[in-house]
Amino acid sequence: MGAQSTVAKWGASLAIRIPKAIAEQWGVREGSAVELESHGEQVVIRKKRYDLAEMLAKVSPDNLHSEVDFGPPVGREEW
């Protein structure tokens, strides 16, 4: 599917709108993470893929948070 869009100013950056039909087909919405790659006069946009092993490798004692207490059970919750 092809479509046209225009470049707009967004703060100090530039933005390109993704038409709704393409966004739905691609499975992205506001807040979706994407990666941009430049190839000469072309820009490739792809959905950000997360690798669990890579993310876990970045966990260290310095960035590991402690447990969070959400309070006593409510209703029929079991802890």
All heavy atoms as a GROMACS GRO file, in nm:
protein
  613
    1MET      N    1   0.085  -0.118   0.000
    1MET     CA    2   0.000   0.000   0.000
    1MET      C    3   0.089   0.123   0.000
    1MET      O    4   0.180   0.134   0.079
    1MET     CB    5  -0.089  -0.002   0.124
    1MET     CG    6  -0.162   0.127   0.149
    1MET     SD    7  -0.255   0.133   0.304
    1MET     CE    8  -0.383   0.016   0.269
    2GLY      N    9   0.065   0.215  -0.087
    2GLY     CA   10   0.140   0.339  -0.093
    2GLY      C   11   0.054   0.456  -0.048
    2GLY      O   12  -0.068   0.450  -0.056
    3ALA      N   13   0.119   0.559  -0.001
    3ALA     CA   14   0.048   0.679   0.042
    3ALA      C   15   0.145   0.795   0.041
    3ALA      O   16   0.266   0.774   0.038
    3ALA     CB   17  -0.011   0.660   0.181
    4GLN      N   18   0.093   0.916   0.045
    4GLN     CA   19   0.177   1.034   0.054
    4GLN      C   20   0.155   1.101   0.188
    4GLN      O   21   0.048   1.091   0.247
    4GLN     CB   22   0.144   1.132  -0.058
    4GLN     CG   23   0.187   1.084  -0.194
    4GLN     CD   24   0.169   1.192  -0.299
    4GLN    OE1   25   0.105   1.295  -0.276
    4GLN    NE2   26   0.226   1.170  -0.415
    5SER      N   27   0.258   1.168   0.236
    5SER     CA   28   0.251   1.241   0.361
    5SER      C   29   0.340   1.363   0.346
    5SER      O   30   0.413   1.375   0.247
    5SER     CB   31   0.297   1.153   0.478
    5SER     OG   32   0.271   1.216   0.602
    6THR      N   33   0.334   1.454   0.441
    6THR     CA   34   0.420   1.572   0.437
    6THR      C   35   0.500   1.579   0.566
    6THR      O   36   0.460   1.526   0.670
    6THR     CB   37   0.339   1.702   0.421
    6THR    OG1   38   0.246   1.710   0.527
    6THR    CG2   39   0.266   1.706   0.289
    7VAL      N   40   0.612   1.647   0.558
    7VAL     CA   41   0.698   1.665   0.674
    7VAL      C   42   0.649   1.789   0.749
    7VAL      O   43   0.624   1.894   0.689
    7VAL     CB   44   0.845   1.683   0.631
    7VAL    CG1   45   0.934   1.707   0.752
    7VAL    CG2   46   0.893   1.562   0.553
    8ALA      N   47   0.631   1.775   0.880
    8ALA     CA   48   0.585   1.886   0.963
    8ALA      C   49   0.685   1.910   1.075
    8ALA      O   50   0.764   1.822   1.110
    8ALA     CB   51   0.448   1.854   1.022
    9LYS      N   52   0.683   2.028   1.132
    9LYS     CA   53   0.770   2.061   1.245
    9LYS      C   54   0.704   2.012   1.373
    9LYS      O   55   0.584   2.027   1.393
    9LYS     CB   56   0.793   2.211   1.251
    9LYS     CG   57   0.900   2.250   1.352
    9LYS     CD   58   0.956   2.386   1.318
    9LYS     CE   59   1.061   2.431   1.416
    9LYS     NZ   60   1.186   2.360   1.406
   10TRP      N   61   0.783   1.952   1.462
   10TRP     CA   62   0.735   1.904   1.591
   10TRP      C   63   0.841   1.939   1.693
   10TRP      O   64   0.939   1.868   1.708
   10TRP     CB   65   0.711   1.754   1.585
   10TRP     CG   66   0.645   1.695   1.705
   10TRP    CD1   67   0.597   1.761   1.815
   10TRP    CD2   68   0.619   1.558   1.729
   10TRP    NE1   69   0.543   1.674   1.904
   10TRP    CE2   70   0.555   1.547   1.853
   10TRP    CE3   71   0.643   1.442   1.657
   10TRP    CZ2   72   0.517   1.425   1.907
   10TRP    CZ3   73   0.604   1.322   1.711
   10TRP    CH2   74   0.541   1.314   1.835
   11GLY      N   75   0.824   2.053   1.760
   11GLY     CA   76   0.928   2.103   1.850
   11GLY      C   77   1.051   2.138   1.769
   11GLY      O   78   1.043   2.208   1.670
   12ALA      N   79   1.166   2.085   1.810
   12ALA     CA   80   1.290   2.109   1.736
   12ALA      C   81   1.314   2.001   1.632
   12ALA      O   82   1.415   2.003   1.561
   12ALA     CB   83   1.408   2.114   1.834
   13SER      N   84   1.223   1.904   1.621
   13SER     CA   85   1.238   1.793   1.528
   13SER      C   86   1.139   1.804   1.413
   13SER      O   87   1.060   1.897   1.406
   13SER     CB   88   1.214   1.660   1.602
   13SER     OG   89   1.307   1.644   1.706
   14LEU      N   90   1.144   1.707   1.325
   14LEU     CA   91   1.048   1.697   1.216
   14LEU      C   92   0.967   1.570   1.234
   14LEU      O   93   1.014   1.473   1.293
   14LEU     CB   94   1.121   1.695   1.081
   14LEU     CG   95   1.203   1.820   1.049
   14LEU    CD1   96   1.278   1.800   0.917
   14LEU    CD2   97   1.113   1.942   1.040
   15ALA      N   98   0.846   1.569   1.180
   15ALA     CA   99   0.758   1.454   1.195
   15ALA      C  100   0.690   1.422   1.062
   15ALA      O  101   0.668   1.511   0.980
   15ALA     CB  102   0.651   1.483   1.300
   16ILE      N  103   0.661   1.295   1.042
   16ILE     CA  104   0.585   1.250   0.925
   16ILE      C  105   0.466   1.172   0.978
   16ILE      O  106   0.481   1.082   1.060
   16ILE     CB  107   0.670   1.161   0.833
   16ILE    CG1  108   0.790   1.239   0.782
   16ILE    CG2  109   0.586   1.106   0.719
   16ILE    CD1  110   0.888   1.158   0.702
   17ARG      N  111   0.346   1.204   0.930
   17ARG     CA  112   0.226   1.133   0.973
   17ARG      C  113   0.215   1.002   0.896
   17ARG      O  114   0.241   0.996   0.777
   17ARG     CB  115   0.101   1.217   0.947
   17ARG     CG  116   0.093   1.339   1.034
   17ARG     CD  117  -0.032   1.417   0.997
   17ARG     NE  118  -0.037   1.541   1.068
   17ARG     CZ  119  -0.123   1.566   1.166
   17ARG    NH1  120  -0.213   1.477   1.200
   17ARG    NH2  121  -0.122   1.682   1.227
   18ILE      N  122   0.175   0.898   0.968
   18ILE     CA  123   0.149   0.768   0.906
   18ILE      C  124  -0.001   0.757   0.888
   18ILE      O  125  -0.075   0.764   0.986
   18ILE     CB  126   0.202   0.652   0.994
   18ILE    CG1  127   0.353   0.666   1.014
   18ILE    CG2  128   0.166   0.518   0.934
   18ILE    CD1  129   0.411   0.568   1.114
   19PRO      N  130  -0.047   0.741   0.764
   19PRO     CA  131  -0.192   0.731   0.742
   19PRO      C  132  -0.253   0.616   0.823
   19PRO      O  133  -0.188   0.512   0.844
   19PRO     CB  134  -0.203   0.705   0.592
   19PRO     CG  135  -0.077   0.763   0.536
   19PRO     CD  136   0.027   0.738   0.639
   20LYS      N  137  -0.377   0.635   0.867
   20LYS     CA  138  -0.444   0.538   0.953
   20LYS      C  139  -0.446   0.398   0.894
   20LYS      O  140  -0.419   0.300   0.964
   20LYS     CB  141  -0.588   0.585   0.980
   20LYS     CG  142  -0.665   0.492   1.071
   20LYS     CD  143  -0.806   0.542   1.096
   20LYS     CE  144  -0.881   0.446   1.186
   20LYS     NZ  145  -1.019   0.489   1.208
   21ALA      N  146  -0.475   0.385   0.766
   21ALA     CA  147  -0.483   0.252   0.704
   21ALA      C  148  -0.348   0.179   0.712
   21ALA      O  149  -0.343   0.059   0.738
   21ALA     CB  150  -0.528   0.265   0.558
   22ILE      N  151  -0.240   0.252   0.691
   22ILE     CA  152  -0.107   0.190   0.699
   22ILE      C  153  -0.073   0.156   0.843
   22ILE      O  154  -0.020   0.048   0.871
   22ILE     CB  155   0.000   0.282   0.636
   22ILE    CG1  156  -0.023   0.292   0.485
   22ILE    CG2  157   0.140   0.231   0.667
   22ILE    CD1  158   0.070   0.386   0.413
   23ALA      N  159  -0.104   0.245   0.937
   23ALA     CA  160  -0.078   0.218   1.078
   23ALA      C  161  -0.153   0.094   1.125
   23ALA      O  162  -0.097   0.010   1.196
   23ALA     CB  163  -0.116   0.339   1.163
   24GLU      N  164  -0.279   0.081   1.084
   24GLU     CA  165  -0.358  -0.036   1.122
   24GLU      C  166  -0.301  -0.164   1.060
   24GLU      O  167  -0.290  -0.266   1.126
   24GLU     CB  168  -0.504  -0.018   1.082
   24GLU     CG  169  -0.576   0.083   1.168
   24GLU     CD  170  -0.718   0.111   1.122
   24GLU    OE1  171  -0.755   0.074   1.008
   24GLU    OE2  172  -0.794   0.173   1.201
   25GLN      N  173  -0.265  -0.157   0.934
   25GLN     CA  174  -0.208  -0.273   0.865
   25GLN      C  175  -0.076  -0.314   0.931
   25GLN      O  176  -0.046  -0.432   0.945
   25GLN     CB  177  -0.184  -0.240   0.718
   25GLN     CG  178  -0.119  -0.351   0.639
   25GLN     CD  179  -0.087  -0.308   0.496
   25GLN    OE1  180  -0.105  -0.193   0.458
   25GLN    NE2  181  -0.039  -0.402   0.418
   26TRP      N  182   0.002  -0.217   0.971
   26TRP     CA  183   0.134  -0.239   1.029
   26TRP      C  184   0.127  -0.275   1.177
   26TRP      O  185   0.220  -0.328   1.234
   26TRP     CB  186   0.215  -0.111   1.007
   26TRP     CG  187   0.361  -0.121   1.028
   26TRP    CD1  188   0.441  -0.230   1.013
   26TRP    CD2  189   0.447  -0.015   1.068
   26TRP    NE1  190   0.571  -0.198   1.040
   26TRP    CE2  191   0.577  -0.066   1.075
   26TRP    CE3  192   0.426   0.118   1.099
   26TRP    CZ2  193   0.686   0.011   1.111
   26TRP    CZ3  194   0.536   0.194   1.133
   26TRP    CH2  195   0.664   0.141   1.140
   27GLY      N  196   0.015  -0.243   1.241
   27GLY     CA  197  -0.002  -0.274   1.382
   27GLY      C  198   0.066  -0.177   1.476
   27GLY      O  199   0.116  -0.216   1.582
   28VAL      N  200   0.070  -0.049   1.440
   28VAL     CA  201   0.130   0.052   1.528
   28VAL      C  202   0.024   0.154   1.566
   28VAL      O  203  -0.076   0.171   1.497
   28VAL     CB  204   0.250   0.125   1.462
   28VAL    CG1  205   0.365   0.029   1.437
   28VAL    CG2  206   0.211   0.196   1.336
   29ARG      N  207   0.047   0.218   1.680
   29ARG     CA  208  -0.043   0.324   1.727
   29ARG      C  209   0.042   0.427   1.801
   29ARG      O  210   0.163   0.410   1.813
   29ARG     CB  211  -0.150   0.266   1.817
   29ARG     CG  212  -0.097   0.198   1.942
   29ARG     CD  213  -0.213   0.145   2.027
   29ARG     NE  214  -0.164   0.095   2.153
   29ARG     CZ  215  -0.130  -0.031   2.177
   29ARG    NH1  216  -0.137  -0.122   2.082
   29ARG    NH2  217  -0.087  -0.067   2.296
   30GLU      N  218  -0.022   0.531   1.851
   30GLU     CA  219   0.051   0.634   1.924
   30GLU      C  220   0.130   0.570   2.037
   30GLU      O  221   0.077   0.488   2.113
   30GLU     CB  222  -0.048   0.737   1.981
   30GLU     CG  223   0.021   0.851   2.053
   30GLU     CD  224  -0.076   0.956   2.105
   30GLU    OE1  225  -0.197   0.943   2.080
   30GLU    OE2  226  -0.029   1.049   2.171
   31GLY      N  227   0.257   0.603   2.048
   31GLY     CA  228   0.342   0.548   2.153
   31GLY      C  229   0.418   0.424   2.112
   31GLY      O  230   0.505   0.379   2.186
   32SER      N  231   0.389   0.365   1.995
   32SER     CA  232   0.463   0.247   1.949
   32SER      C  233   0.609   0.285   1.923
   32SER      O  234   0.638   0.390   1.866
   32SER     CB  235   0.404   0.192   1.819
   32SER     OG  236   0.275   0.140   1.840
   33ALA      N  237   0.700   0.198   1.964
   33ALA     CA  238   0.842   0.222   1.940
   33ALA      C  239   0.879   0.176   1.799
   33ALA      O  240   0.837   0.069   1.755
   33ALA     CB  241   0.926   0.146   2.043
   34VAL      N  242   0.954   0.259   1.729
   34VAL     CA  243   1.000   0.225   1.595
   34VAL      C  244   1.149   0.254   1.585
   34VAL      O  245   1.206   0.328   1.665
   34VAL     CB  246   0.924   0.303   1.485
   34VAL    CG1  247   0.777   0.267   1.481
   34VAL    CG2  248   0.942   0.453   1.501
   35GLU      N  249   1.214   0.192   1.487
   35GLU     CA  250   1.354   0.219   1.456
   35GLU      C  251   1.361   0.282   1.319
   35GLU      O  252   1.286   0.245   1.229
   35GLU     CB  253   1.433   0.088   1.457
   35GLU     CG  254   1.434   0.020   1.592
   35GLU     CD  255   1.502  -0.116   1.589
   35GLU    OE1  256   1.502  -0.181   1.482
   35GLU    OE2  257   1.553  -0.157   1.693
   36LEU      N  258   1.450   0.380   1.303
   36LEU     CA  259   1.470   0.446   1.175
   36LEU      C  260   1.609   0.414   1.124
   36LEU      O  261   1.705   0.416   1.200
   36LEU     CB  262   1.456   0.599   1.188
   36LEU     CG  263   1.324   0.651   1.244
   36LEU    CD1  264   1.334   0.800   1.268
   36LEU    CD2  265   1.211   0.619   1.151
   37GLU      N  266   1.618   0.388   0.995
   37GLU     CA  267   1.747   0.358   0.934
   37GLU      C  268   1.756   0.433   0.803
   37GLU      O  269   1.662   0.428   0.722
   37GLU     CB  270   1.757   0.207   0.911
   37GLU     CG  271   1.895   0.158   0.882
   37GLU     CD  272   1.896   0.006   0.877
   37GLU    OE1  273   1.880  -0.057   0.984
   37GLU    OE2  274   1.913  -0.047   0.765
   38SER      N  275   1.865   0.503   0.781
   38SER     CA  276   1.882   0.582   0.660
   38SER      C  277   1.965   0.505   0.558
   38SER      O  278   2.071   0.451   0.591
   38SER     CB  279   1.952   0.714   0.695
   38SER     OG  280   1.978   0.788   0.578
   39HIS      N  281   1.916   0.502   0.435
   39HIS     CA  282   1.986   0.439   0.322
   39HIS      C  283   1.986   0.539   0.207
   39HIS      O  284   1.894   0.539   0.124
   39HIS     CB  285   1.917   0.310   0.279
   39HIS     CG  286   1.919   0.202   0.381
   39HIS    ND1  287   2.030   0.124   0.405
   39HIS    CD2  288   1.825   0.158   0.468
   39HIS    CE1  289   2.004   0.037   0.500
   39HIS    NE2  290   1.880   0.056   0.540
   40GLY      N  291   2.087   0.624   0.203
   40GLY     CA  292   2.093   0.726   0.098
   40GLY      C  293   1.973   0.817   0.106
   40GLY      O  294   1.953   0.887   0.204
   41GLU      N  295   1.888   0.814   0.003
   41GLU     CA  296   1.769   0.900   0.001
   41GLU      C  297   1.645   0.829   0.051
   41GLU      O  298   1.534   0.879   0.038
   41GLU     CB  299   1.746   0.951  -0.142
   41GLU     CG  300   1.862   1.038  -0.189
   41GLU     CD  301   1.817   1.154  -0.273
   41GLU    OE1  302   1.696   1.168  -0.300
   41GLU    OE2  303   1.904   1.231  -0.311
   42GLN      N  304   1.661   0.711   0.110
   42GLN     CA  305   1.548   0.636   0.164
   42GLN      C  306   1.561   0.625   0.315
   42GLN      O  307   1.671   0.616   0.368
   42GLN     CB  308   1.543   0.494   0.106
   42GLN     CG  309   1.519   0.489  -0.041
   42GLN     CD  310   1.511   0.345  -0.090
   42GLN    OE1  311   1.529   0.251  -0.016
   42GLN    NE2  312   1.482   0.330  -0.218
   43VAL      N  313   1.447   0.624   0.382
   43VAL     CA  314   1.442   0.600   0.526
   43VAL      C  315   1.354   0.477   0.548
   43VAL      O  316   1.241   0.472   0.499
   43VAL     CB  317   1.384   0.720   0.604
   43VAL    CG1  318   1.369   0.687   0.751
   43VAL    CG2  319   1.473   0.842   0.585
   44VAL      N  320   1.408   0.380   0.619
   44VAL     CA  321   1.333   0.259   0.650
   44VAL      C  322   1.283   0.271   0.793
   44VAL      O  323   1.360   0.301   0.884
   44VAL     CB  324   1.422   0.133   0.634
   44VAL    CG1  325   1.348   0.009   0.677
   44VAL    CG2  326   1.470   0.121   0.490
   45ILE      N  327   1.153   0.250   0.813
   45ILE     CA  328   1.093   0.252   0.946
   45ILE      C  329   1.046   0.111   0.976
   45ILE      O  330   0.977   0.049   0.896
   45ILE     CB  331   0.971   0.347   0.952
   45ILE    CG1  332   1.010   0.487   0.906
   45ILE    CG2  333   0.912   0.350   1.093
   45ILE    CD1  334   0.891   0.580   0.890
   46ARG      N  335   1.088   0.059   1.092
   46ARG     CA  336   1.040  -0.074   1.131
   46ARG      C  337   1.002  -0.072   1.278
   46ARG      O  338   1.053   0.008   1.356
   46ARG     CB  339   1.145  -0.182   1.101
   46ARG     CG  340   1.268  -0.179   1.186
   46ARG     CD  341   1.361  -0.297   1.158
   46ARG     NE  342   1.404  -0.308   1.022
   46ARG     CZ  343   1.509  -0.246   0.969
   46ARG    NH1  344   1.583  -0.168   1.045
   46ARG    NH2  345   1.541  -0.262   0.844
   47LYS      N  346   0.906  -0.160   1.312
   47LYS     CA  347   0.865  -0.171   1.452
   47LYS      C  348   0.985  -0.217   1.534
   47LYS      O  349   1.062  -0.301   1.490
   47LYS     CB  350   0.751  -0.271   1.468
   47LYS     CG  351   0.620  -0.221   1.414
   47LYS     CD  352   0.506  -0.311   1.454
   47LYS     CE  353   0.499  -0.431   1.365
   47LYS     NZ  354   0.378  -0.512   1.390
   48LYS      N  355   0.998  -0.159   1.652
   48LYS     CA  356   1.106  -0.198   1.743
   48LYS      C  357   1.080  -0.340   1.791
   48LYS      O  358   0.972  -0.374   1.835
   48LYS     CB  359   1.109  -0.101   1.862
   48LYS     CG  360   1.200  -0.139   1.975
   48LYS     CD  361   1.342  -0.107   1.944
   48LYS     CE  362   1.426  -0.132   2.069
   48LYS     NZ  363   1.558  -0.174   2.040
   49ARG      N  364   1.179  -0.423   1.780
   49ARG     CA  365   1.172  -0.561   1.828
   49ARG      C  366   1.252  -0.569   1.956
   49ARG      O  367   1.364  -0.518   1.964
   49ARG     CB  368   1.229  -0.658   1.725
   49ARG     CG  369   1.158  -0.653   1.592
   49ARG     CD  370   1.076  -0.777   1.574
   49ARG     NE  371   1.014  -0.778   1.443
   49ARG     CZ  372   0.884  -0.784   1.426
   49ARG    NH1  373   0.804  -0.790   1.530
   49ARG    NH2  374   0.833  -0.784   1.306
   50TYR      N  375   1.195  -0.630   2.057
   50TYR     CA  376   1.264  -0.644   2.185
   50TYR      C  377   1.316  -0.786   2.200
   50TYR      O  378   1.248  -0.882   2.166
   50TYR     CB  379   1.168  -0.610   2.299
   50TYR     CG  380   1.126  -0.465   2.298
   50TYR    CD1  381   1.005  -0.426   2.242
   50TYR    CD2  382   1.209  -0.368   2.351
   50TYR    CE1  383   0.968  -0.293   2.239
   50TYR    CE2  384   1.172  -0.233   2.349
   50TYR     CZ  385   1.052  -0.198   2.293
   50TYR     OH  386   1.016  -0.066   2.290
   51ASP      N  387   1.438  -0.799   2.249
   51ASP     CA  388   1.501  -0.928   2.272
   51ASP      C  389   1.514  -0.946   2.423
   51ASP      O  390   1.590  -0.872   2.488
   51ASP     CB  391   1.638  -0.932   2.204
   51ASP     CG  392   1.706  -1.064   2.220
   51ASP    OD1  393   1.758  -1.090   2.332
   51ASP    OD2  394   1.709  -1.142   2.123
   52LEU      N  395   1.440  -1.042   2.480
   52LEU     CA  396   1.438  -1.061   2.625
   52LEU      C  397   1.577  -1.089   2.680
   52LEU      O  398   1.617  -1.031   2.781
   52LEU     CB  399   1.342  -1.174   2.662
   52LEU     CG  400   1.329  -1.202   2.812
   52LEU    CD1  401   1.282  -1.078   2.888
   52LEU    CD2  402   1.234  -1.318   2.835
   53ALA      N  403   1.654  -1.174   2.615
   53ALA     CA  404   1.789  -1.207   2.664
   53ALA      C  405   1.877  -1.082   2.667
   53ALA      O  406   1.952  -1.060   2.763
   53ALA     CB  407   1.852  -1.315   2.577
   54GLU      N  408   1.865  -0.998   2.564
   54GLU     CA  409   1.944  -0.874   2.559
   54GLU      C  410   1.902  -0.779   2.672
   54GLU      O  411   1.986  -0.716   2.736
   54GLU     CB  412   1.923  -0.808   2.423
   54GLU     CG  413   2.000  -0.680   2.403
   54GLU     CD  414   1.972  -0.617   2.267
   54GLU    OE1  415   1.970  -0.692   2.166
   54GLU    OE2  416   1.949  -0.495   2.263
   55MET      N  417   1.771  -0.767   2.696
   55MET     CA  418   1.723  -0.679   2.802
   55MET      C  419   1.767  -0.730   2.939
   55MET      O  420   1.810  -0.652   3.024
   55MET     CB  421   1.570  -0.666   2.795
   55MET     CG  422   1.527  -0.589   2.672
   55MET     SD  423   1.349  -0.563   2.644
   55MET     CE  424   1.262  -0.648   2.765
   56LEU      N  425   1.757  -0.862   2.962
   56LEU     CA  426   1.798  -0.917   3.091
   56LEU      C  427   1.948  -0.904   3.114
   56LEU      O  428   1.992  -0.889   3.228
   56LEU     CB  429   1.755  -1.064   3.102
   56LEU     CG  430   1.604  -1.086   3.117
   56LEU    CD1  431   1.572  -1.235   3.111
   56LEU    CD2  432   1.553  -1.024   3.245
   57ALA      N  433   2.026  -0.908   3.007
   57ALA     CA  434   2.171  -0.893   3.020
   57ALA      C  435   2.208  -0.754   3.072
   57ALA      O  436   2.316  -0.735   3.129
   57ALA     CB  437   2.238  -0.918   2.886
   58LYS      N  438   2.119  -0.657   3.056
   58LYS     CA  439   2.145  -0.520   3.102
   58LYS      C  440   2.107  -0.499   3.249
   58LYS      O  441   2.135  -0.394   3.305
   58LYS     CB  442   2.069  -0.421   3.014
   58LYS     CG  443   2.119  -0.419   2.871
   58LYS     CD  444   2.038  -0.324   2.787
   58LYS     CE  445   2.084  -0.328   2.642
   58LYS     NZ  446   2.005  -0.241   2.556
   59VAL      N  447   2.043  -0.598   3.311
   59VAL     CA  448   2.003  -0.585   3.452
   59VAL      C  449   2.127  -0.606   3.539
   59VAL      O  450   2.202  -0.701   3.521
   59VAL     CB  451   1.894  -0.689   3.489
   59VAL    CG1  452   1.863  -0.683   3.638
   59VAL    CG2  453   1.769  -0.664   3.408
   60SER      N  454   2.147  -0.515   3.632
   60SER     CA  455   2.260  -0.524   3.724
   60SER      C  456   2.212  -0.486   3.863
   60SER      O  457   2.104  -0.429   3.879
   60SER     CB  458   2.372  -0.431   3.679
   60SER     OG  459   2.335  -0.297   3.702
   61PRO      N  460   2.292  -0.513   3.966
   61PRO     CA  461   2.253  -0.470   4.101
   61PRO      C  462   2.231  -0.319   4.111
   61PRO      O  463   2.152  -0.273   4.192
   61PRO     CB  464   2.371  -0.514   4.188
   61PRO     CG  465   2.432  -0.628   4.113
   61PRO     CD  466   2.414  -0.593   3.967
   62ASP      N  467   2.296  -0.241   4.025
   62ASP     CA  468   2.282  -0.095   4.029
   62ASP      C  469   2.148  -0.046   3.976
   62ASP      O  470   2.100   0.059   4.015
   62ASP     CB  471   2.394  -0.028   3.949
   62ASP     CG  472   2.531  -0.050   4.013
   62ASP    OD1  473   2.536  -0.069   4.136
   62ASP    OD2  474   2.630  -0.050   3.938
   63ASN      N  475   2.086  -0.122   3.883
   63ASN     CA  476   1.961  -0.074   3.825
   63ASN      C  477   1.842  -0.164   3.860
   63ASN      O  478   1.734  -0.147   3.805
   63ASN     CB  479   1.973  -0.056   3.673
   63ASN     CG  480   1.999  -0.186   3.600
   63ASN    OD1  481   1.981  -0.296   3.652
   63ASN    ND2  482   2.045  -0.175   3.476
   64LEU      N  483   1.861  -0.257   3.951
   64LEU     CA  484   1.754  -0.347   3.993
   64LEU      C  485   1.680  -0.284   4.110
   64LEU      O  486   1.740  -0.250   4.212
   64LEU     CB  487   1.814  -0.482   4.036
   64LEU     CG  488   1.715  -0.592   4.069
   64LEU    CD1  489   1.633  -0.630   3.947
   64LEU    CD2  490   1.789  -0.715   4.121
   65HIS      N  491   1.550  -0.263   4.096
   65HIS     CA  492   1.474  -0.200   4.204
   65HIS      C  493   1.429  -0.305   4.305
   65HIS      O  494   1.423  -0.424   4.277
   65HIS     CB  495   1.354  -0.121   4.150
   65HIS     CG  496   1.252  -0.205   4.081
   65HIS    ND1  497   1.157  -0.277   4.149
   65HIS    CD2  498   1.231  -0.229   3.950
   65HIS    CE1  499   1.081  -0.341   4.064
   65HIS    NE2  500   1.124  -0.315   3.942
   66SER      N  501   1.396  -0.258   4.423
   66SER     CA  502   1.353  -0.349   4.529
   66SER      C  503   1.205  -0.384   4.510
   66SER      O  504   1.136  -0.329   4.424
   66SER     CB  505   1.374  -0.283   4.665
   66SER     OG  506   1.300  -0.163   4.672
   67GLU      N  507   1.156  -0.475   4.594
   67GLU     CA  508   1.015  -0.512   4.589
   67GLU      C  509   0.927  -0.393   4.620
   67GLU      O  510   0.966  -0.301   4.690
   67GLU     CB  511   0.986  -0.622   4.692
   67GLU     CG  512   1.039  -0.757   4.655
   67GLU     CD  513   0.993  -0.864   4.753
   67GLU    OE1  514   0.880  -0.852   4.806
   67GLU    OE2  515   1.069  -0.958   4.773
   68VAL      N  516   0.804  -0.397   4.570
   68VAL     CA  517   0.707  -0.291   4.594
   68VAL      C  518   0.592  -0.352   4.672
   68VAL      O  519   0.536  -0.454   4.634
   68VAL     CB  520   0.655  -0.232   4.461
   68VAL    CG1  521   0.548  -0.129   4.486
   68VAL    CG2  522   0.770  -0.173   4.381
   69ASP      N  523   0.556  -0.289   4.784
   69ASP     CA  524   0.446  -0.338   4.867
   69ASP      C  525   0.316  -0.274   4.819
   69ASP      O  526   0.301  -0.153   4.821
   69ASP     CB  527   0.472  -0.301   5.013
   69ASP     CG  528   0.365  -0.356   5.107
   69ASP    OD1  529   0.271  -0.422   5.060
   69ASP    OD2  530   0.377  -0.332   5.227
   70PHE      N  531   0.224  -0.358   4.772
   70PHE     CA  532   0.096  -0.308   4.723
   70PHE      C  533  -0.012  -0.316   4.831
   70PHE      O  534  -0.129  -0.298   4.802
   70PHE     CB  535   0.052  -0.388   4.600
   70PHE     CG  536   0.136  -0.359   4.478
   70PHE    CD1  537   0.240  -0.443   4.443
   70PHE    CD2  538   0.113  -0.247   4.402
   70PHE    CE1  539   0.317  -0.416   4.331
   70PHE    CE2  540   0.189  -0.219   4.290
   70PHE     CZ  541   0.293  -0.304   4.255
   71GLY      N  542   0.027  -0.345   4.954
   71GLY     CA  543  -0.068  -0.349   5.064
   71GLY      C  544  -0.128  -0.487   5.084
   71GLY      O  545  -0.091  -0.584   5.017
   72PRO      N  546  -0.222  -0.497   5.176
   72PRO     CA  547  -0.281  -0.626   5.207
   72PRO      C  548  -0.372  -0.675   5.095
   72PRO      O  549  -0.414  -0.595   5.010
   72PRO     CB  550  -0.362  -0.598   5.335
   72PRO     CG  551  -0.393  -0.451   5.326
   72PRO     CD  552  -0.276  -0.390   5.260
   73PRO      N  553  -0.402  -0.805   5.092
   73PRO     CA  554  -0.492  -0.858   4.989
   73PRO      C  555  -0.629  -0.790   4.994
   73PRO      O  556  -0.677  -0.750   5.099
   73PRO     CB  557  -0.505  -1.006   5.027
   73PRO     CG  558  -0.386  -1.036   5.111
   73PRO     CD  559  -0.354  -0.910   5.182
   74VAL      N  560  -0.690  -0.776   4.878
   74VAL     CA  561  -0.822  -0.717   4.865
   74VAL      C  562  -0.914  -0.821   4.803
   74VAL      O  563  -0.879  -0.885   4.705
   74VAL     CB  564  -0.817  -0.590   4.776
   74VAL    CG1  565  -0.956  -0.532   4.758
   74VAL    CG2  566  -0.723  -0.487   4.834
   75GLY      N  567  -1.029  -0.842   4.862
   75GLY     CA  568  -1.120  -0.941   4.806
   75GLY      C  569  -1.068  -1.082   4.831
   75GLY      O  570  -1.024  -1.116   4.941
   76ARG      N  571  -1.064  -1.163   4.725
   76ARG     CA  572  -1.023  -1.303   4.739
   76ARG      C  573  -0.882  -1.328   4.687
   76ARG      O  574  -0.847  -1.437   4.650
   76ARG     CB  575  -1.122  -1.394   4.668
   76ARG     CG  576  -1.261  -1.384   4.730
   76ARG     CD  577  -1.362  -1.481   4.677
   76ARG     NE  578  -1.344  -1.515   4.536
   76ARG     CZ  579  -1.438  -1.564   4.459
   76ARG    NH1  580  -1.558  -1.584   4.508
   76ARG    NH2  581  -1.417  -1.591   4.333
   77GLU      N  582  -0.799  -1.222   4.683
   77GLU     CA  583  -0.659  -1.235   4.641
   77GLU      C  584  -0.582  -1.320   4.741
   77GLU      O  585  -0.613  -1.319   4.860
   77GLU     CB  586  -0.591  -1.100   4.628
   77GLU     CG  587  -0.650  -1.010   4.525
   77GLU     CD  588  -0.587  -0.873   4.524
   77GLU    OE1  589  -0.528  -0.831   4.626
   77GLU    OE2  590  -0.600  -0.805   4.422
   78GLU      N  591  -0.486  -1.393   4.693
   78GLU     CA  592  -0.398  -1.470   4.782
   78GLU      C  593  -0.256  -1.425   4.759
   78GLU      O  594  -0.212  -1.406   4.647
   78GLU     CB  595  -0.411  -1.620   4.752
   78GLU     CG  596  -0.545  -1.676   4.789
   78GLU     CD  597  -0.550  -1.827   4.768
   78GLU    OE1  598  -0.443  -1.891   4.773
   78GLU    OE2  599  -0.660  -1.879   4.746
   79TRP      N  600  -0.180  -1.411   4.868
   79TRP     CA  601  -0.039  -1.369   4.859
   79TRP      C  602   0.048  -1.478   4.910
   79TRP      O  603   0.034  -1.543   5.001
   79TRP     CB  604  -0.014  -1.241   4.937
   79TRP     CG  605  -0.089  -1.124   4.880
   79TRP    CD1  606  -0.208  -1.077   4.924
   79TRP    CD2  607  -0.053  -1.041   4.770
   79TRP    NE1  608  -0.248  -0.970   4.848
   79TRP    CE2  609  -0.153  -0.946   4.753
   79TRP    CE3  610   0.056  -1.039   4.685
   79TRP    CZ2  611  -0.150  -0.850   4.654
   79TRP    CZ3  612   0.059  -0.942   4.588
   79TRP    CH2  613  -0.042  -0.849   4.572
   0.00000   0.00000   0.00000
